[in-house]
Amino acid sequence: MSEPVPDRVPNRLIHESSPYLQQHAYNPVDWYPWGEEALEKSRNENKMIFLSIGYSSCHWCHVMAHESFEDESVAQYLNEHFVPVKVDREERPDLDAIYMDAVQLMNGQGGWPLNVWLTPQLVPVYGGTYFPPRSRSDIMGPGQLPDLMTILERLVHIFNNEPEQLSNHISQMQDALQADLLDHLKASPLDPKDLDKSFAAIQNGYDVTYGGFSQAPKFPHPMTIEFLFQYFSLTGNKLAATMALHSLQAMICGGIYDQIGGGFHRYSTDKYWLVPHFEKMLYDNALLLSAMTSAWQVSKAPIFKEAVEETIDFLFREMTDENGGFYSALDADSEGEEGRFYVWTAGELQQVLGDEDMTKLQEWYPVEKDGNWDGFIILNRRKIPQTSFSQKSDLSPKDDDWQRLRNKLLEVREKRVRPGTDDKVLTVWNSLLIKSLVRAGRTFNRKDWLERAKKAADFILNTMYKDGTLYRVYRDGNVQQAGFLDDYGCFIEALTFIFEATAREEYLTKAQELTDEMLRLFHDPEKESFYYNHRGQDTPLKSVRDIFDNVTPSGNSSAITALLRISDLTGEFKYHDIAVPALGKLNKTATENAPSFGYLLQNLVHEYSEKHEIIIAGPDNERDRWLTEWSEIYAPHDIFIVGNGFPKSDLPLLKGKNPIDGKTTAYICRHFSCNAPITELDKYVREIREQNHQVL
């Protein structure tokens, strides 16, 4: 939220719901939100649009806002010669995708803030990321981008005086942007050998010393980690599991993990996982929760269970909307400094803890007098060897006093000026967390986590799904922006997990309803693929394809996953028959570029895995033991449902599955064909542990 500025009238962004847009409401720049008012002004006055795209927790967005958009002379020039438009990329990922493509075509790279100059016909003519207001010798060198004022003046000159040069550029850019990405991809039949090729591509980038899959900067890649666990489950390749476990362990021990408050920062600026970019995103923590749950199932190492608990505590404490959803992000900055909320000095730690507890802290956390980052201390467990993973390793403080010590530091930290919270609720990111909470809740027998996941799903169904439209954004009692493909795909998947956990068929019915709507809105049967935006959305220039799993699952990956889940649960193979050609369309590209397709490749594992449907019917007081025996096994593609019995169900998965002679009864099936019912717990345990489940 933007703070009022004395003697300055706010611009139009003051009426927007996005926290990012409101951060710019008191800029002297006469910002417009994206919409017909701005577009019409550009056409009527024949002025270029200056489009600036970012998000609330973006550090360099804050820097450019302060340096450039609060500069009176820059603002005056922008207001006179352009129509300035601000966009929150998390609300309008379609616009971000189009103009990011354009900037990458122009410069070979992109990022945020994303600043693009458009003709009144919305064709980009120039763009880049961060621009200082004027030339600065400390950051500008030969060959680097010029300063903002130079660009503004040059573009005004070209637009007004060199129409022929501009016309040629516009034609070339339109052709480039309107080309369909899928025209360059060759479909290939699914082949299990592709999984081996994908694993080899990921292994090639693996950091054997510090974990992870790049040097600096180093991102978490939770979807790649999940693929490695699934590849291990399918093939028995222990190196895949070790790579995944080592990478997660290194993150949890590093500064990218909030050692005091729980939860993960955005990424590490170094290869050691020490110095993070301090923003906290809901999607990172949601995806990492699932990966850590898988890590515990595969290894049983306590460090992963504890990190799951701490991360969920953080999400419930700091990112929870009282109505049921979860907030989007916490800023990296507070008091004008990145990371200030999270770091310490040695003197501060000594003052808070005293001698005895300071000694305890240093048993696990190195405390250097001069700090480990710009004079400050980022707490991390760097005394722990990072070169390998041992199944028996316990890398968490064992002292019973540790939680007391941690709480002392957390209590002091909570009194600091907090980073800003982006309190909008996004359907897609909440859906990722719902799935992860269900997985963690069932694995660790935490019914409160399951209940919280159900509350979030109900919130979306009751508040963000209106008149047949699933909306993307909720804030302050209002919903806006019809959902995109990933909103639909991820929410459908989340609902299927809620159905599995509750055995309440209304969730599956709603998921199937949304699946049919997703196919109607987004499916491109001619190319056996999906558009990211549907025809009714006001996306300029072209329909967007979304195929790469970047920090969240792509639209196509989420749609394929949803279709396979619905097919598995309903037995209606028409959904499977749409998903498989869409998977084949991307298969070759995904195999060759595996680190960019972590979610999609999990669907390839799905197609070659031995999947089971396990239904437990029996009294409430007996079912937990049967569930616990299953939840400790890593079986990522099995279906597992418990209930009192299902005498009234017509769903093939549940029909006829009832207790025998009043005893808790297990039905273990494959493709809806079941073995003889089992009423003895020991026999059930032997059966589920013999079903091709790999052990590390």
Secondary structure per residue as TSV (DSSP state, phi and psi in degrees):
chain	resnum	aa	ss	phi	psi
A	1	M	-	360.0	131.8
A	2	S	-	-75.4	137.8
A	3	E	-	-81.2	136.4
A	4	P	-	-57.3	143.1
A	5	V	-	-110.0	123.6
A	6	P	T	-54.6	137.9
A	7	D	T	65.0	15.6
A	8	R	-	-122.4	127.1
A	9	V	-	-80.7	131.9
A	10	P	-	-67.0	153.8
A	11	N	-	-87.7	-171.2
A	12	R	G	-63.2	-22.0
A	13	L	G	-67.8	-13.9
A	14	I	G	-63.0	-22.0
A	15	H	G	-93.9	-0.4
A	16	E	-	-85.6	154.2
A	17	S	S	-87.1	-20.6
A	18	S	-	-67.6	126.3
A	19	P	H	-58.5	-34.3
A	20	Y	H	-65.0	-45.7
A	21	L	H	-65.0	-38.7
A	22	Q	H	-66.7	-25.7
A	23	Q	H	-61.1	-22.8
A	24	H	T	-105.1	10.8
A	25	A	T	-68.9	-24.2
A	26	Y	T	-107.2	13.1
A	27	N	S	-62.8	147.6
A	28	P	S	-70.4	-13.7
A	29	V	S	-65.3	133.8
A	30	D	-	-84.4	69.7
A	31	W	-	-66.5	144.6
A	32	Y	E	-113.4	147.2
A	33	P	E	-74.6	160.6
A	34	W	S	-63.3	129.1
A	35	G	S	167.9	177.1
A	36	E	H	-63.3	-32.6
A	37	E	H	-58.9	-47.5
A	38	A	H	-68.5	-43.1
A	39	L	H	-65.6	-39.3
A	40	E	H	-67.7	-39.9
A	41	K	H	-60.4	-41.8
A	42	S	H	-61.7	-43.8
A	43	R	H	-68.9	-46.7
A	44	N	H	-66.3	-37.2
A	45	E	H	-98.6	0.8
A	46	N	T	51.5	51.8
A	47	K	-	-115.9	146.1
A	48	M	E	-69.9	152.2
A	49	I	E	-93.4	130.8
A	50	F	E	-98.6	106.1
A	51	L	E	-100.8	122.9
A	52	S	E	-121.4	120.2
A	53	I	E	-117.6	133.7
A	54	G	E	-161.1	-158.9
A	55	Y	-	-153.5	163.4
A	56	S	T	-65.2	-31.9
A	57	S	T	-99.5	14.7
A	58	C	-	-79.6	114.7
A	59	H	H	-61.4	-48.7
A	60	W	H	-72.5	-21.3
A	61	C	H	-63.8	-41.5
A	62	H	H	-64.9	-41.4
A	63	V	H	-61.8	-47.5
A	64	M	H	-67.8	-35.0
A	65	A	I	-60.3	-45.9
A	66	H	I	-68.7	-44.8
A	67	E	I	-77.4	-41.8
A	68	S	I	-104.8	-47.4
A	69	F	I	-83.2	-11.8
A	70	E	T	-99.1	2.7
A	71	D	-	-82.4	120.5
A	72	E	H	-62.3	-40.9
A	73	S	H	-71.2	-38.3
A	74	V	H	-62.5	-46.1
A	75	A	H	-60.6	-43.1
A	76	Q	H	-61.0	-42.5
A	77	Y	H	-67.7	-43.4
A	78	L	H	-58.7	-47.1
A	79	N	H	-65.3	-33.9
A	80	E	H	-77.6	-37.4
A	81	H	H	-110.6	-9.8
A	82	F	E	-136.3	168.9
A	83	V	E	-106.8	102.4
A	84	P	E	-77.8	130.5
A	85	V	E	-130.2	130.1
A	86	K	E	-107.6	138.4
A	87	V	E	-134.2	134.9
A	88	D	E	-87.1	113.9
A	89	R	T	-63.4	-24.5
A	90	E	T	-76.4	-23.4
A	91	E	T	-86.9	-35.6
A	92	R	-	-125.2	68.8
A	93	P	H	-64.7	-21.6
A	94	D	H	-67.4	-45.9
A	95	L	H	-63.4	-42.8
A	96	D	H	-59.2	-42.4
A	97	A	H	-63.8	-44.7
A	98	I	H	-64.0	-49.6
A	99	Y	H	-80.6	-21.1
A	100	M	H	-67.8	-42.2
A	101	D	H	-56.1	-43.6
A	102	A	H	-62.4	-46.6
A	103	V	H	-65.6	-37.1
A	104	Q	H	-67.3	-35.2
A	105	L	H	-64.8	-38.1
A	106	M	H	-74.0	-43.4
A	107	N	H	-116.3	-11.7
A	108	G	S	84.2	-3.2
A	109	Q	-	-159.4	162.0
A	110	G	-	-144.6	-171.1
A	111	G	-	161.6	-168.9
A	112	W	S	-128.3	141.1
A	113	P	S	-67.2	145.6
A	114	L	E	-103.8	116.9
A	115	N	E	-119.1	122.3
A	116	V	E	-136.1	139.0
A	117	W	E	-102.4	127.3
A	118	L	E	-118.2	148.3
A	119	T	-	-72.5	168.2
A	120	P	T	-59.7	-17.7
A	121	Q	T	-90.1	7.9
A	122	L	-	73.7	18.3
A	123	V	-	-87.9	129.9
A	124	P	E	-73.9	138.0
A	125	V	E	-115.4	-21.0
A	126	Y	E	-161.8	154.6
A	127	G	E	-171.5	169.1
A	128	G	E	-176.9	-160.2
A	129	T	S	-112.5	-110.2
A	130	Y	-	-75.9	131.0
A	131	F	-	-128.4	125.1
A	132	P	-	-71.2	158.9
A	133	P	S	-65.5	-36.3
A	134	R	S	-140.6	166.1
A	135	S	-	-58.3	133.7
A	136	R	-	-130.6	123.5
A	137	S	T	-67.7	-22.4
A	138	D	T	-76.7	-22.9
A	139	I	T	-122.7	-15.8
A	140	M	-	-97.5	128.3
A	141	G	-	-132.0	178.6
A	142	P	T	-57.2	132.0
A	143	G	T	85.1	-6.8
A	144	Q	S	-83.7	166.9
A	145	L	-	-64.0	145.6
A	146	P	-	-72.8	174.4
A	147	D	-	-78.6	167.1
A	148	L	H	-61.6	-45.3
A	149	M	H	-62.9	-38.8
A	150	T	H	-62.1	-43.3
A	151	I	H	-63.3	-46.5
A	152	L	H	-58.5	-47.4
A	153	E	H	-66.0	-40.6
A	154	R	H	-65.8	-42.0
A	155	L	H	-69.2	-36.6
A	156	V	H	-61.4	-42.3
A	157	H	H	-62.8	-47.4
A	158	I	H	-63.9	-44.5
A	159	F	H	-62.5	-37.6
A	160	N	H	-88.4	-24.9
A	161	N	H	-123.6	-12.4
A	162	E	-	-129.9	59.0
A	163	P	H	-62.3	-32.0
A	164	E	H	-67.3	-43.7
A	165	Q	H	-61.4	-41.7
A	166	L	H	-66.9	-39.4
A	167	S	H	-61.5	-42.7
A	168	N	H	-63.2	-42.5
A	169	H	H	-63.4	-43.5
A	170	I	H	-60.8	-44.0
A	171	S	H	-62.0	-44.7
A	172	Q	H	-65.1	-41.4
A	173	M	H	-67.6	-40.5
A	174	Q	H	-59.8	-45.6
A	175	D	H	-61.2	-42.9
A	176	A	H	-66.5	-43.3
A	177	L	H	-74.0	-31.8
A	178	Q	H	-85.0	-5.7
A	179	A	S	-65.2	139.0
A	180	D	-	-84.3	121.7
A	181	L	G	-53.6	-36.7
A	182	L	G	-67.5	-21.4
A	183	D	G	-64.4	-18.9
A	184	H	G	-98.7	-1.3
A	185	L	-	-106.7	134.5
A	186	K	-	-101.2	120.7
A	187	A	-	-66.9	150.3
A	188	S	-	-142.3	146.8
A	189	P	-	-64.9	149.7
A	190	L	-	-67.5	138.1
A	191	D	-	-143.6	126.5
A	192	P	T	-60.4	-23.0
A	193	K	H	-64.9	-22.6
A	194	D	H	-63.2	-29.6
A	195	L	H	-65.3	-38.8
A	196	D	H	-65.0	-39.6
A	197	K	H	-65.2	-39.9
A	198	S	H	-64.5	-43.8
A	199	F	H	-60.6	-42.2
A	200	A	H	-62.7	-38.4
A	201	A	H	-65.3	-39.1
A	202	I	H	-70.4	-42.0
A	203	Q	H	-59.6	-34.2
A	204	N	H	-61.9	-29.6
A	205	G	T	-97.7	2.1
A	206	Y	-	-72.7	133.5
A	207	D	-	-89.2	103.4
A	208	V	T	-70.2	-18.8
A	209	T	T	-89.5	-49.6
A	210	Y	T	-112.0	0.3
A	211	G	-	78.0	168.7
A	212	G	S	89.0	-177.3
A	213	F	S	-132.1	32.1
A	214	S	S	-166.5	178.6
A	215	Q	S	-94.8	-131.8
A	216	A	S	-100.1	141.3
A	217	P	S	-70.6	158.0
A	218	K	B	-120.9	119.8
A	219	F	-	-100.2	157.4
A	220	P	-	-67.9	-35.6
A	221	H	-	52.5	51.7
A	222	P	H	-63.3	-30.5
A	223	M	H	-70.5	-34.9
A	224	T	H	-65.8	-40.2
A	225	I	H	-62.9	-43.0
A	226	E	H	-61.1	-41.4
A	227	F	H	-59.7	-42.2
A	228	L	H	-61.6	-42.0
A	229	F	H	-61.5	-42.6
A	230	Q	H	-68.8	-36.8
A	231	Y	H	-63.1	-42.2
A	232	F	H	-60.0	-44.1
A	233	S	H	-61.7	-36.8
A	234	L	H	-79.0	-41.9
A	235	T	H	-106.1	-19.4
A	236	G	-	80.6	9.4
A	237	N	-	-72.7	104.0
A	238	K	H	-71.8	-23.3
A	239	L	H	-62.9	-36.8
A	240	A	H	-60.9	-46.0
A	241	A	H	-64.9	-40.4
A	242	T	H	-63.7	-42.3
A	243	M	H	-59.3	-43.7
A	244	A	H	-67.4	-46.4
A	245	L	H	-65.2	-43.6
A	246	H	H	-60.4	-43.8
A	247	S	H	-64.5	-44.6
A	248	L	H	-65.5	-42.5
A	249	Q	H	-59.1	-44.0
A	250	A	H	-64.0	-39.1
A	251	M	H	-63.7	-46.8
A	252	I	H	-63.8	-32.2
A	253	C	H	-82.6	-12.5
A	254	G	S	-94.8	-178.2
A	255	G	T	-75.2	-15.7
A	256	I	T	-65.9	-23.3
A	257	Y	B	-95.4	132.8
A	258	D	-	-75.8	99.9
A	259	Q	T	-66.6	-22.2
A	260	I	T	-98.0	-45.2
A	261	G	T	-100.6	-8.8
A	262	G	-	80.2	160.2
A	263	G	S	89.1	163.2
A	264	F	B	-110.2	141.5
A	265	H	-	-79.4	175.5
A	266	R	S	-64.8	-53.7
A	267	Y	E	-162.8	170.8
A	268	S	E	-99.7	135.5
A	269	T	S	-81.0	-10.3
A	270	D	S	-125.8	172.7
A	271	K	T	-80.7	-7.4
A	272	Y	T	-93.3	-2.9
A	273	W	S	67.6	20.9
A	274	L	-	-85.6	-57.6
A	275	V	S	-100.5	109.2
A	276	P	E	-87.6	164.5
A	277	H	E	-85.2	120.0
A	278	F	-	-80.0	-5.5
A	279	E	-	-63.6	151.0
A	280	K	E	-118.3	123.5
A	281	M	E	-108.9	142.0
A	282	L	H	-60.7	-41.7
A	283	Y	H	-65.4	-39.8
A	284	D	H	-58.9	-48.5
A	285	N	H	-68.5	-34.6
A	286	A	H	-64.2	-49.5
A	287	L	H	-68.1	-37.0
A	288	L	H	-70.1	-30.9
A	289	L	H	-58.4	-46.5
A	290	S	H	-63.3	-43.3
A	291	A	H	-63.0	-39.9
A	292	M	H	-70.6	-33.2
A	293	T	H	-63.2	-43.9
A	294	S	H	-61.2	-41.6
A	295	A	H	-60.0	-41.5
A	296	W	H	-67.0	-41.6
A	297	Q	H	-61.7	-36.6
A	298	V	H	-77.3	-37.9
A	299	S	H	-112.0	-28.1
A	300	K	-	63.3	17.2
A	301	A	-	-72.3	130.0
A	302	P	H	-60.6	-28.0
A	303	I	H	-57.7	-33.8
A	304	F	H	-76.0	-39.8
A	305	K	H	-63.6	-43.8
A	306	E	H	-64.8	-39.0
A	307	A	H	-67.5	-35.2
A	308	V	H	-60.5	-48.9
A	309	E	H	-61.7	-44.2
A	310	E	H	-67.9	-38.1
A	311	T	H	-68.2	-41.2
A	312	I	H	-66.6	-39.7
A	313	D	H	-57.3	-44.3
A	314	F	H	-60.4	-46.7
A	315	L	H	-62.9	-41.8
A	316	F	H	-69.5	-32.6
A	317	R	H	-79.9	-38.7
A	318	E	H	-119.4	-12.5
A	319	M	S	-129.3	25.5
A	320	T	B	-105.2	126.5
A	321	D	-	-85.0	135.8
A	322	E	T	-61.7	-19.7
A	323	N	T	-85.1	-11.3
A	324	G	S	133.3	-23.7
A	325	G	-	-86.4	-177.3
A	326	F	B	-124.0	142.3
A	327	Y	-	-69.3	165.5
A	328	S	-	-86.3	-40.5
A	329	A	E	-164.1	157.7
A	330	L	E	-113.8	138.3
A	331	D	-	-66.4	158.4
A	332	A	S	-80.7	-24.7
A	333	D	E	-103.7	147.9
A	334	S	E	-152.4	148.6
A	335	E	T	52.8	31.4
A	336	G	T	76.0	7.9
A	337	E	E	-128.6	138.1
A	338	E	E	-71.5	131.0
A	339	G	T	79.9	-0.4
A	340	R	T	-58.5	-34.8
A	341	F	T	-64.9	-28.8
A	342	Y	T	-102.2	-17.4
A	343	V	-	-99.5	165.7
A	344	W	B	-134.5	162.7
A	345	T	-	-105.3	160.7
A	346	A	H	-59.7	-37.0
A	347	G	H	-64.9	-40.3
A	348	E	H	-63.2	-44.7
A	349	L	H	-61.7	-43.3
A	350	Q	H	-62.6	-41.7
A	351	Q	H	-66.4	-40.2
A	352	V	H	-73.4	-40.6
A	353	L	H	-94.5	-32.3
A	354	G	H	79.8	173.0
A	355	D	H	-63.1	-47.5
A	356	E	H	-65.4	-48.2
A	357	D	H	-72.1	-28.3
A	358	M	H	-63.8	-38.9
A	359	T	H	-64.2	-41.5
A	360	K	H	-61.2	-44.3
A	361	L	H	-58.4	-42.5
A	362	Q	H	-74.8	-9.0
A	363	E	H	-66.2	-27.5
A	364	W	H	-119.7	-27.8
A	365	Y	S	-122.9	117.8
A	366	P	-	-66.4	129.3
A	367	V	-	-119.2	105.4
A	368	E	-	-93.8	135.9
A	369	K	T	-54.4	-40.9
A	370	D	T	-94.8	7.8
A	371	G	-	81.7	175.3
A	372	N	S	-122.1	6.0
A	373	W	B	-156.8	105.2
A	374	D	T	52.1	38.2
A	375	G	T	86.0	-6.6
A	376	F	B	-105.8	166.4
A	377	I	B	-110.7	122.1
A	378	I	-	-97.5	110.6
A	379	L	-	-62.6	133.5
A	380	N	-	-158.7	159.6
A	381	R	-	-98.8	53.6
A	382	R	T	-72.9	-7.4
A	383	K	T	-71.1	-15.2
A	384	I	S	-81.2	128.6
A	385	P	-	-58.7	137.3
A	386	Q	-	-111.6	11.6
A	387	T	S	-88.1	-11.1
A	388	S	-	-158.3	169.0
A	389	F	-	-120.3	131.3
A	390	S	-	-112.7	133.5
A	391	Q	T	-58.4	-31.3
A	392	K	T	-92.2	-0.7
A	393	S	-	-69.0	139.7
A	394	D	-	-124.7	102.0
A	395	L	-	-101.0	21.8
A	396	S	S	-108.8	148.2
A	397	P	-	-56.1	130.7
A	398	K	-	-94.9	-15.4
A	399	D	-	-64.7	134.5
A	400	D	T	-63.8	-20.7
A	401	D	T	-81.7	-6.9
A	402	W	H	-60.4	-42.5
A	403	Q	H	-64.5	-36.3
A	404	R	H	-63.3	-44.7
A	405	L	H	-62.7	-44.7
A	406	R	H	-61.4	-41.2
A	407	N	H	-65.5	-34.6
A	408	K	H	-61.6	-44.5
A	409	L	H	-68.0	-39.3
A	410	L	H	-65.3	-39.4
A	411	E	H	-62.5	-41.4
A	412	V	H	-68.6	-42.2
A	413	R	H	-63.8	-34.9
A	414	E	T	-65.2	-17.1
A	415	K	T	-85.4	-7.8
A	416	R	S	-75.6	167.6
A	417	V	-	-67.7	121.8
A	418	R	-	-79.6	149.8
A	419	P	-	-63.3	154.3
A	420	G	-	-64.4	148.7
A	421	T	E	-110.4	126.6
A	422	D	E	-85.5	100.4
A	423	D	-	-94.5	19.8
A	424	K	-	-78.2	151.1
A	425	V	E	-106.9	120.9
A	426	L	E	-105.4	131.5
A	427	T	H	-57.3	-47.6
A	428	V	H	-65.8	-44.2
A	429	W	H	-71.3	-37.5
A	430	N	H	-62.7	-36.6
A	431	S	H	-64.2	-40.2
A	432	L	H	-60.7	-39.7
A	433	L	H	-71.8	-37.7
A	434	I	H	-57.0	-48.8
A	435	K	H	-57.3	-45.8
A	436	S	H	-68.0	-37.7
A	437	L	H	-65.2	-37.7
A	438	V	H	-64.2	-46.3
A	439	R	H	-61.5	-46.4
A	440	A	H	-68.0	-41.4
A	441	G	H	-62.0	-40.3
A	442	R	H	-74.0	-38.6
A	443	T	H	-66.4	-41.0
A	444	F	T	-105.7	13.2
A	445	N	T	53.9	50.4
A	446	R	-	-112.7	93.3
A	447	K	H	-66.0	-26.7
A	448	D	H	-66.4	-35.1
A	449	W	H	-67.2	-40.8
A	450	L	H	-62.8	-41.5
A	451	E	H	-65.2	-36.8
A	452	R	H	-68.6	-35.9
A	453	A	H	-64.5	-43.0
A	454	K	H	-63.7	-39.8
A	455	K	H	-61.7	-40.9
A	456	A	H	-66.8	-40.9
A	457	A	H	-64.0	-43.0
A	458	D	H	-63.9	-37.2
A	459	F	H	-60.0	-46.5
A	460	I	I	-64.3	-44.7
A	461	L	I	-62.2	-41.1
A	462	N	I	-85.9	-23.3
A	463	T	I	-115.7	-35.5
A	464	M	I	-108.4	3.6
A	465	Y	E	-121.1	99.8
A	466	K	E	-128.7	131.2
A	467	D	T	51.5	42.6
A	468	G	T	79.6	5.7
A	469	T	E	-117.4	127.3
A	470	L	E	-89.2	121.2
A	471	Y	E	-94.0	155.3
A	472	R	E	-89.2	-36.2
A	473	V	E	-124.5	135.2
A	474	Y	E	-128.6	135.6
A	475	R	E	-161.4	135.8
A	476	D	T	53.3	41.5
A	477	G	T	83.5	0.5
A	478	N	E	-119.8	145.2
A	479	V	E	-110.8	150.2
A	480	Q	E	-155.9	163.6
A	481	Q	E	67.2	102.9
A	482	A	E	-53.7	142.4
A	483	G	-	-64.5	153.3
A	484	F	-	-98.4	-178.5
A	485	L	H	-58.5	-41.2
A	486	D	H	-69.9	-29.7
A	487	D	H	-61.2	-46.4
A	488	Y	H	-66.9	-51.9
A	489	G	H	-60.4	-47.2
A	490	C	H	-70.8	-34.7
A	491	F	H	-71.6	-37.0
A	492	I	H	-58.6	-47.5
A	493	E	H	-60.5	-42.5
A	494	A	H	-59.9	-42.3
A	495	L	H	-64.2	-35.0
A	496	T	H	-66.7	-33.4
A	497	F	H	-71.1	-37.3
A	498	I	H	-63.4	-41.1
A	499	F	H	-59.7	-46.6
A	500	E	H	-59.0	-40.4
A	501	A	H	-75.5	-28.2
A	502	T	H	-109.3	-18.9
A	503	A	-	61.1	21.2
A	504	R	-	-94.1	113.6
A	505	E	H	-69.5	-17.6
A	506	E	H	-63.1	-28.5
A	507	Y	H	-69.8	-39.1
A	508	L	H	-68.9	-38.3
A	509	T	H	-60.7	-44.2
A	510	K	H	-66.5	-38.0
A	511	A	H	-63.6	-40.0
A	512	Q	H	-69.1	-38.1
A	513	E	H	-59.9	-44.3
A	514	L	H	-68.4	-32.4
A	515	T	H	-64.1	-45.4
A	516	D	H	-62.8	-37.8
A	517	E	H	-67.3	-40.2
A	518	M	H	-60.0	-43.1
A	519	L	H	-64.8	-39.7
A	520	R	H	-66.0	-39.7
A	521	L	H	-82.8	-37.5
A	522	F	H	-119.1	-18.1
A	523	H	E	-73.8	136.4
A	524	D	E	-111.4	90.1
A	525	P	T	-63.5	-29.6
A	526	E	T	-62.1	-40.2
A	527	K	T	-106.0	9.4
A	528	E	T	50.2	48.2
A	529	S	E	-149.8	-167.0
A	530	F	E	-132.2	145.0
A	531	Y	-	-88.1	150.2
A	532	Y	S	-77.1	-39.3
A	533	N	S	-109.1	150.6
A	534	H	-	-97.7	170.2
A	535	R	T	-61.7	-23.9
A	536	G	T	-82.8	-4.3
A	537	Q	S	-92.5	144.5
A	538	D	-	-86.7	52.7
A	539	T	-	-83.8	127.3
A	540	P	S	-77.5	158.2
A	541	L	S	73.2	-42.8
A	542	K	S	-166.6	166.1
A	543	S	-	-83.1	141.2
A	544	V	-	-93.3	135.2
A	545	R	-	-99.2	142.4
A	546	D	-	-133.4	102.3
A	547	I	-	-119.4	-19.4
A	548	F	-	-91.5	131.6
A	549	D	-	-82.8	96.0
A	550	N	S	-88.7	-104.8
A	551	V	S	-90.1	-16.2
A	552	T	S	-134.1	164.4
A	553	P	-	-59.8	141.7
A	554	S	-	-68.6	164.1
A	555	G	H	-57.8	-45.6
A	556	N	H	-65.8	-42.1
A	557	S	H	-62.0	-43.7
A	558	S	H	-67.7	-36.4
A	559	A	H	-67.4	-43.7
A	560	I	H	-62.9	-43.4
A	561	T	H	-60.0	-45.1
A	562	A	H	-61.0	-43.0
A	563	L	H	-64.1	-42.8
A	564	L	H	-66.6	-38.7
A	565	R	H	-63.8	-46.3
A	566	I	H	-63.8	-40.2
A	567	S	H	-62.3	-44.4
A	568	D	H	-62.2	-37.5
A	569	L	H	-84.5	-32.2
A	570	T	H	-97.6	-20.6
A	571	G	-	77.8	8.1
A	572	E	-	-92.2	105.2
A	573	F	T	-79.8	-4.0
A	574	K	H	-60.7	-31.6
A	575	Y	H	-70.9	-40.6
A	576	H	H	-61.8	-38.6
A	577	D	H	-71.6	-16.1
A	578	I	H	-89.8	-36.3
A	579	A	H	-68.5	-42.3
A	580	V	H	-65.4	-45.4
A	581	P	H	-61.6	-35.7
A	582	A	H	-65.5	-36.9
A	583	L	H	-66.7	-42.0
A	584	G	H	-63.8	-31.8
A	585	K	H	-61.7	-31.9
A	586	L	H	-105.9	-5.8
A	587	N	H	-58.8	-48.6
A	588	K	H	-63.6	-45.5
A	589	T	H	-64.1	-41.0
A	590	A	H	-63.8	-41.3
A	591	T	H	-63.6	-38.9
A	592	E	H	-77.9	-19.7
A	593	N	T	-130.9	50.9
A	594	A	G	-54.5	-40.7
A	595	P	G	-61.9	-17.3
A	596	S	G	-97.4	8.1
A	597	F	-	-138.3	39.0
A	598	G	H	-59.5	-37.7
A	599	Y	H	-77.2	-42.3
A	600	L	H	-60.4	-42.5
A	601	L	H	-64.8	-24.9
A	602	Q	H	-63.9	-29.8
A	603	N	H	-71.4	-31.3
A	604	L	H	-66.5	-40.8
A	605	V	H	-60.2	-42.0
A	606	H	H	-53.3	-42.3
A	607	E	H	-68.6	-22.2
A	608	Y	H	-110.8	4.8
A	609	S	S	-88.6	151.1
A	610	E	-	-82.7	98.5
A	611	K	-	-97.2	143.7
A	612	H	-	-128.9	150.3
A	613	E	E	-108.3	120.8
A	614	I	E	-118.3	119.2
A	615	I	E	-117.0	125.6
A	616	I	E	-111.3	123.2
A	617	A	E	-120.2	123.9
A	618	G	S	174.2	179.5
A	619	P	-	-64.3	152.1
A	620	D	H	-54.5	-44.6
A	621	N	H	-73.6	-5.8
A	622	E	H	-111.2	-16.4
A	623	R	H	-76.0	-27.6
A	624	D	H	-58.6	-40.2
A	625	R	H	-63.1	-40.3
A	626	W	H	-67.6	-38.4
A	627	L	H	-66.7	-43.0
A	628	T	H	-60.2	-42.2
A	629	E	H	-60.6	-37.8
A	630	W	H	-76.6	-39.9
A	631	S	H	-67.4	-21.2
A	632	E	T	-78.3	-9.0
A	633	I	S	-94.0	140.3
A	634	Y	-	-88.1	103.2
A	635	A	-	-136.6	75.8
A	636	P	T	-65.0	-19.5
A	637	H	T	-112.8	5.4
A	638	D	-	-75.4	153.9
A	639	I	E	-106.7	133.7
A	640	F	E	-138.2	117.6
A	641	I	E	-131.3	135.6
A	642	V	E	-122.4	149.0
A	643	G	E	-171.4	173.0
A	644	N	S	-66.7	-25.9
A	645	G	-	148.4	164.7
A	646	F	-	-134.2	57.4
A	647	P	T	-67.5	-24.9
A	648	K	T	-102.8	1.2
A	649	S	-	-79.6	137.1
A	650	D	-	-102.3	0.6
A	651	L	-	-70.8	124.3
A	652	P	T	-51.7	-34.4
A	653	L	T	-62.1	-34.7
A	654	L	T	-111.3	-19.1
A	655	K	T	-57.9	126.7
A	656	G	T	80.5	3.4
A	657	K	-	-91.3	95.4
A	658	N	-	-134.2	159.0
A	659	P	-	-59.5	143.8
A	660	I	B	-102.3	123.9
A	661	D	T	54.8	34.1
A	662	G	T	75.1	3.7
A	663	K	B	-94.9	148.4
A	664	T	-	-58.3	131.2
A	665	T	E	-129.7	133.7
A	666	A	E	-105.3	132.2
A	667	Y	E	-113.2	113.2
A	668	I	E	-107.8	115.5
A	669	C	E	-126.9	162.6
A	670	R	E	-141.0	122.8
A	671	H	T	52.8	40.4
A	672	F	T	69.6	10.8
A	673	S	E	-106.6	120.7
A	674	C	E	-107.9	147.3
A	675	N	-	-73.9	176.1
A	676	A	-	-61.5	139.4
A	677	P	-	-57.5	147.7
A	678	I	B	-118.5	128.9
A	679	T	-	-115.9	-2.9
A	680	E	-	-102.6	126.9
A	681	L	H	-60.8	-44.0
A	682	D	H	-60.7	-42.0
A	683	K	H	-66.2	-39.6
A	684	Y	H	-61.1	-44.5
A	685	V	H	-62.5	-44.7
A	686	R	H	-59.7	-41.7
A	687	E	H	-64.7	-47.9
A	688	I	H	-71.7	-25.6
A	689	R	H	-83.6	-9.4
A	690	E	T	-97.3	2.9
A	691	Q	S	-87.8	53.4
A	692	N	S	58.1	35.9
A	693	H	-	-92.9	121.5
A	694	Q	-	-73.9	147.7
A	695	V	-	-121.8	132.0
A	696	L	-	-71.8	360.0
